[in-house]
């Protein structure tokens, strides 16, 4: 996003006709989002998504599309169109969505004042222009053209048809429909057929790590808060069901056309929506209530055949993506969870899954950006992960279970692990750190919380699999500690680190943050944002140690870096650099966006205020260095900057060995 936001900034040589705010082709259509979500989406626009787009083609339409040409500098200028000589032609050019009656009225108003040429309209004094009794919408558009010296903003003239989307005809639809999706897309990518996968995104040219590929807002979306109070909210597919209901409520012919090529296509087989009938009567009642709500919503769609309804519901289930504002940050829960939801995307749905993804994503509100996390060669497919990144190092069978799609992953990693036996046996217990466990830990005092986490990391914490009913069905479980997957272990370590900070033992907390970072560096995709979070917390702990605001426990292992080799401030500066470098790659943003995204994270940290002030000073200091303005460091160099010791890097999972965990 860095070159994009620079185009909207006030740097020397910027395009003089670009507005200071985000251009209107990134203004979003109305959506039922709370004001907080709208504010965050607007903030993202103000922070950087301003971009000059190619000139419109002769066959113009109203689809607001912008093309971003990779990671280059500011060598381009805005290509907003020049005005036609005749005012009548200008008005026709900027009013494809305006009725002929309104257009004729506007032309007549100007003719009455002797204004027939576009340049004459531009020459009018501002008071005279405002005095004209012309229709307000067209008058507002002309006002924007006057402010730009005659340049037509891109959103008024369109950018030509996008080859990735089907042609949409708006016959019979009401005014305001059919604007299509809003997105920014790299010209170095292409959506095309992928063998055995339907369609997929591919690199058309070599892409470095941190290349912005796509920024898109969903065609239809629903926030979790909108369905959490439903009787069926606890069902496994509640999120996709709620999104399907929302799609039924807003379905139009243009929307159907935009998802016509989404999997499964018309006439193709797709799995039924029936869930396993292995639950009690209460769960059955909830599923029935969910099915009734879904059937009611789709029954209200006029003229939709049962087969089409079933296909669209399958499209939602198999193509929806969740969006989570600041999901990796510790402040997400309680601060940004109201912005969590699911969406159905026009273009992002083309990203296929891989257990070794080359693309990462982050969201602000329901606006999601897709960025490469490693270099990608031309011709190679660009894939995301459909499951949490912390699960990518789990055994293949567990990854497949979490994936829960209508395909079996055949990525390079899964193929390499195919046929390998998984140790541990079917009777082994898996520790499950769910919301209930998290709530129970939160009720404990910090000292007890640390002890409970240490016990859980040893597999000594009871899991949900220990119910009497399960034992009767599965037989007696084997003795010994439970298996702790990396995802659960990371959540436990974060709880422990926060408890240690709350106790004032920030040097011990620093050791745990380094363990968390070591796990991310070894087992997660490159530049996972969790690394930026752990580096931020490590820097705050190091600065607290410098200020004397820390005590330690002799019983805790000393895995923190050797602070005696340098000052705590220099160590903190190293962590700040690691945080900003990871953030710059995975989010494509500069220090200003880092400050904005991590403001709440630092604000609520359990460290003295002087450590927080020192942290932001280091951020400014790092941002001012030449390194922050060059290409980000390679992944190997980014990991080496941490100077991890082998004992600081946890295994992918604990407990009895499972054969494909080693290769994971």
Secondary structure, 3 states (H helix, E strand, C coil): CHHHHHHHCCCCCCCCCCCCCCCHHHCCCCCCCCHHHHHHHHHHHHHCCCCCCCCCCCCCCCCCEEEECCCCCCCCCCCCECCCCEHHHHHHHCCCCCCHHHHHHHHHHHHHCCCCEHHHHHHCCHHHHHHCCCCHHHHHHHHHHHHCCCCECHHHHCCCCCCCCCCCCCCCCCCCCCCCCCEEEECCEEEEEECCCEEEEEECCCECCCCEEEEEECCEEEEHHHCCCCCCCCCCCHHHHHHHHHHHHHCCHHHHHHCCCCCCCCCCCCCCCCCCCCCCHHHHHHHHHHHHHHHHHHHCCCCCCHHHHHHHHHHHHHHCEEECECCCCCCHHHHCHHHCEEEECCCHHHCEECCCCCEEEEEECCEEEEEECCCECCCCEEEECCCCHHHCCCCHHHHHHHHCCCCCCCCHHHHHHCCCCCCCCCCCCECCCCHHHHHHHHCCCHHHHHHHHHHHHCCCCCCHHHCHHHHHHHCCCCCCCCEEEHHHHHHHHHHHHHHHHHCCCHHHHHHHHHHHHHHHHHHCCCCCHHHHHHHHHHHHHHHHHHCCCCCCCCCCCCCCCCHHHCCHHHHHHHHHHHHHHHHHHHHCCCHHHHHHHCHHHHHCCCCCHHHHHHHHHHHHHHHCCHHHHCCCCCHHHHHHCCCCCHHHCCCCEECCCCHHHHHC
